[in-house]
Each structure stands twice: as structure tokens, then as C-alpha cells.
Amino acid sequence: MYLDMARPLSNAKRNAILATATSAIAASGLAASTKAIARDAGVGEGTLFVYFPTKDDLFCELYLELKADLTRAIAADYPKNEDVQTRLKHLWDHFVGWGLKNPEKRDALRRLAVSEKVSQVKDHAEDETCASIASMIEADLSSGLLRVQPIEFLSGTIQALGDMVTEMIARDRTKADEYLNLGWKTLWGAISAR
């Protein structure tokens, strides 16, 4: 008896599609075509839709992947036993560093973040990101060293200022250290209770 067994999906193909979609969205925004994404990933458009049934599914999965990648970068080597300022400086440096090392990912994430196409997963991803950051700085928020504020406000402040600093550094890499330090001083001044 013949059993119709579906072939397991390939992680390599899935990752190639996501990487190509990242580049395409960074370059063309949400107008990026699935046909071009599939071609550049080395798969047929039908194969793309096996992995991601709709273009919206592709965009949602990509958004979640990029948010997870950013969260991993921020959490890497987190100095949990250091003082509040050192821990938050770590978050700042890693957030800006991720954007500078991954300009296509950063651009694609920013474009996807304002899209209605990912609205169904965005709140969930934001909740997870905030929970991840909150777990790292829970004690910091109640230490009295930071202004009383919701974690979403703190993370939004870091993101907005980090995006500005990343863009300035991208335009003039010779001033990277200066801009990174100015951004940090501005951030610390905005969030510290002193």
C-alpha cells in the first residue's frame, strides 16, 4: 500500500526565503513581490507558498524572526550582576550594535513594524520583547534609580533614540563613538531618576 507522505520542509529553504525577503523588504518595502523573493531564494514561487501560505504569512513570520534575532542580540552576555546603569548601557549598546551590523534586518523590521499586514502578530511580539527586556531589568525599574515608567515606554524610548543614533552613524561612521555616547547620555538623562 502506498502512503502519501509529505516531504519534511527544509530549514535551509525556509531560511533562504526569509533572508531574501529581508533584503527585498529593506529595498522595496511591502511591495516586494513573492515571485522575486522566491527567485532570489532559489526556489519556485509555489515552493515559497508551501512554507508561507500567503504573502501576509511570510511578512508575519519574518517580523517574528527579526524581533527574535534582535531580542537575542540584546540579551547576549547580559551583565545581570552589574549595576543598573551598566545593565541598561548594555541594552543600549547591543540595540544600536544590532542595527549597525544588520542594516537590512533593521530596515525590514522597521518597514514591517508599521504595516497592517503584521498587526496580528506585532502585539504578541512586542509583548514578548517587552517581557524579555522586563525580565532583565525588573529590579532596575523598582530600584528608585530609574524614573517610574511602564516597560513599554522605556523600550519605546530606547528604540526611538536608538533608531536615530543608528541612522546618524550609518551616514557618518567616523563619528560612531561620539554618536553612540551622545545617545547613551541622552537616554540615561531621560530615564534616570536623578
Secondary structure, DSSP 8 states (H G I E B T S, - for coil): ----------HHHHHHHHHHHHHHHHHHGGG--HHHHHHHHTS-HHHHHHHSSSHHHHHHHHHHHHHHHHHHHHHTT--TTS-HHHHHHHHHHHHHHHHHH-HHHHHHHHHHHT-GGGHHHHHHHHHHHHHHHHHHHHHHHTSSSB----HHHHHHHHHHHHHHHHHHHHH-GGGHHHHHHHHHHHHHHHHB--
